[in-house]
Amino acid sequence: GRKNKRLKVRNIRFFKNNFEIKDKRPGLNEDEIEEIREVFDLFDTDGNGSIDPKELKAAMRSLGFEAKNHTVYQMMSDIDKDRTGDINFGEFLDFMTARIEDADSKEDVQKVFNLFDDDRTGYISLQNLKRMSRDLGESMSDSELLEMIERADSDQDEQISFDEFLSIMTRKVFA
Protein backbone atom coordinates (compact mmCIF):
# COMPACT_ATOMS: atom_id res chain seq x y z
CA GLY A 1 0.00 0.00 0.00
CA ARG A 2 0.97 3.52 0.86
CA LYS A 3 4.15 2.65 2.78
CA ASN A 4 5.49 0.70 -0.21
CA LYS A 5 4.84 3.71 -2.49
CA ARG A 6 6.76 5.88 -0.04
CA LEU A 7 9.87 3.78 -0.60
CA LYS A 8 9.73 4.58 -4.31
CA VAL A 9 9.58 8.35 -3.88
CA ARG A 10 12.23 9.93 -6.10
CA ASN A 11 13.45 12.46 -3.54
CA ILE A 12 14.45 9.79 -1.08
CA ARG A 13 17.90 8.61 -2.11
CA PHE A 14 17.48 6.03 0.61
CA PHE A 15 18.26 2.87 -1.34
CA LYS A 16 20.68 4.50 -3.79
CA ASN A 17 22.89 5.44 -0.86
CA ASN A 18 23.39 1.77 0.05
CA PHE A 19 21.23 1.56 3.15
CA GLU A 20 22.40 -1.67 4.70
CA ILE A 21 21.64 -3.82 7.72
CA LYS A 22 24.83 -2.47 9.37
CA ASP A 23 22.98 0.84 9.90
CA LYS A 24 20.57 -0.82 12.35
CA ARG A 25 20.60 0.49 15.91
CA PRO A 26 19.08 -0.98 19.06
CA GLY A 27 15.80 0.77 19.84
CA LEU A 28 15.32 2.10 16.29
CA ASN A 29 13.06 0.46 13.75
CA GLU A 30 13.55 0.72 9.98
CA ASP A 31 11.08 3.62 9.62
CA GLU A 32 12.92 5.60 12.30
CA ILE A 33 16.27 4.99 10.61
CA GLU A 34 14.68 5.98 7.29
CA GLU A 35 13.53 9.31 8.81
CA ILE A 36 17.10 10.05 9.94
CA ARG A 37 18.37 8.95 6.50
CA GLU A 38 16.04 11.49 4.86
CA VAL A 39 17.53 14.30 6.98
CA PHE A 40 21.04 13.07 6.14
CA ASP A 41 20.17 13.08 2.43
CA LEU A 42 18.91 16.67 2.66
CA PHE A 43 22.30 17.72 4.05
CA ASP A 44 24.29 15.55 1.59
CA THR A 45 23.58 17.89 -1.32
CA ASP A 46 26.03 16.29 -3.77
CA GLY A 47 24.63 12.81 -3.05
CA ASN A 48 28.05 11.22 -2.45
CA GLY A 49 26.98 9.51 0.79
CA SER A 50 28.77 11.85 3.19
CA ILE A 51 28.44 15.37 4.55
CA ASP A 52 31.50 17.58 4.15
CA PRO A 53 32.14 20.87 6.02
CA LYS A 54 30.73 22.94 3.12
CA GLU A 55 27.47 20.94 3.12
CA LEU A 56 27.20 21.14 6.91
CA LYS A 57 27.70 24.91 6.78
CA ALA A 58 25.02 25.29 4.06
CA ALA A 59 22.60 23.09 6.05
CA MET A 60 23.18 25.11 9.22
CA ARG A 61 22.58 28.38 7.34
CA SER A 62 19.39 27.05 5.72
CA LEU A 63 18.14 26.14 9.20
CA GLY A 64 18.74 29.69 10.39
CA PHE A 65 21.97 29.16 12.34
CA GLU A 66 24.95 31.43 11.99
CA ALA A 67 27.50 29.03 10.58
CA LYS A 68 30.96 30.28 11.44
CA ASN A 69 33.85 28.14 10.22
CA HIS A 70 35.01 27.46 13.79
CA THR A 71 31.55 26.15 14.73
CA VAL A 72 31.32 23.99 11.61
CA TYR A 73 34.74 22.43 12.15
CA GLN A 74 33.99 21.84 15.85
CA MET A 75 30.78 20.03 14.88
CA MET A 76 32.66 18.04 12.23
CA SER A 77 35.24 17.06 14.85
CA ASP A 78 32.52 15.99 17.30
CA ILE A 79 30.63 13.87 14.75
CA ASP A 80 33.41 12.56 12.45
CA LYS A 81 34.58 9.66 14.62
CA ASP A 82 36.73 8.00 11.93
CA ARG A 83 38.50 11.32 11.19
CA THR A 84 37.96 11.21 7.41
CA GLY A 85 36.93 14.88 7.22
CA ASP A 86 33.37 13.91 6.22
CA ILE A 87 30.36 12.64 8.17
CA ASN A 88 29.09 9.30 6.92
CA PHE A 89 25.57 8.03 7.62
CA GLY A 90 26.65 5.81 10.52
CA GLU A 91 28.29 8.76 12.28
CA PHE A 92 25.26 10.96 11.58
CA LEU A 93 22.92 8.27 12.91
CA ASP A 94 24.99 7.91 16.10
CA PHE A 95 25.03 11.69 16.54
CA MET A 96 21.27 12.06 15.99
CA THR A 97 20.30 9.21 18.29
CA ALA A 98 22.71 10.35 21.02
CA ARG A 99 21.26 13.87 20.87
CA ILE A 100 17.71 12.54 21.05
CA GLU A 101 18.53 10.76 24.30
CA ASP A 102 20.14 13.78 26.01
CA ALA A 103 18.43 15.18 29.10
CA ASP A 104 18.12 18.57 27.40
CA SER A 105 16.61 17.07 24.28
CA LYS A 106 13.13 18.59 24.73
CA GLU A 107 14.63 22.08 24.62
CA ASP A 108 16.74 21.14 21.58
CA VAL A 109 13.71 19.63 19.83
CA GLN A 110 11.76 22.83 20.56
CA LYS A 111 14.48 24.85 18.79
CA VAL A 112 14.26 22.62 15.71
CA PHE A 113 10.44 22.75 15.81
CA ASN A 114 10.63 26.56 15.89
CA LEU A 115 12.79 26.55 12.74
CA PHE A 116 9.99 24.74 10.89
CA ASP A 117 7.21 26.78 12.54
CA ASP A 118 8.49 30.04 11.04
CA ASP A 119 5.04 31.66 11.15
CA ARG A 120 4.83 30.92 14.91
CA THR A 121 1.42 29.24 14.83
CA GLY A 122 2.52 26.46 17.18
CA TYR A 123 2.15 23.93 14.38
CA ILE A 124 4.15 22.72 11.39
CA SER A 125 1.91 23.02 8.34
CA LEU A 126 2.27 22.02 4.70
CA GLN A 127 3.36 25.61 3.97
CA ASN A 128 6.10 25.39 6.63
CA LEU A 129 7.41 22.13 5.13
CA LYS A 130 7.31 23.60 1.61
CA ARG A 131 9.45 26.53 2.73
CA MET A 132 11.96 24.31 4.55
CA SER A 133 12.18 21.95 1.58
CA ARG A 134 12.77 24.89 -0.77
CA ASP A 135 15.35 26.44 1.57
CA LEU A 136 17.26 23.15 1.67
CA GLY A 137 17.23 22.88 -2.12
CA GLU A 138 14.92 19.86 -2.21
CA SER A 139 12.07 19.69 -4.71
CA MET A 140 9.43 17.67 -2.93
CA SER A 141 5.85 17.41 -4.13
CA ASP A 142 2.88 18.38 -1.97
CA SER A 143 1.94 14.70 -1.72
CA GLU A 144 5.41 13.80 -0.40
CA LEU A 145 5.25 16.62 2.16
CA LEU A 146 1.69 15.67 3.16
CA GLU A 147 2.86 12.11 3.71
CA MET A 148 5.50 13.42 6.12
CA ILE A 149 2.76 15.26 8.01
CA GLU A 150 0.48 12.21 8.04
CA ARG A 151 3.22 10.05 9.58
CA ALA A 152 3.60 12.44 12.51
CA ASP A 153 0.01 13.71 12.80
CA SER A 154 -1.50 11.53 15.53
CA ASP A 155 -4.65 13.68 15.96
CA GLN A 156 -5.19 13.94 12.19
CA ASP A 157 -5.62 17.72 12.07
CA GLU A 158 -3.28 17.91 9.03
CA GLN A 159 -0.55 19.74 10.93
CA ILE A 160 2.15 18.75 13.40
CA SER A 161 1.98 20.02 16.97
CA PHE A 162 5.06 20.28 19.15
CA ASP A 163 4.01 17.16 21.11
CA GLU A 164 3.65 15.18 17.87
CA PHE A 165 7.03 16.47 16.69
CA LEU A 166 8.61 15.60 20.05
CA SER A 167 7.15 12.09 19.86
CA ILE A 168 8.68 11.58 16.43
CA MET A 169 12.04 13.06 17.42
CA THR A 170 12.27 11.02 20.62
CA ARG A 171 11.18 7.82 18.86
CA LYS A 172 8.09 7.23 20.98
CA VAL A 173 5.60 7.12 18.11
CA PHE A 174 6.05 6.31 14.45
CA ALA A 175 3.13 5.72 12.11
Disulfide bonds with the S-S distance in Angstrom:
none
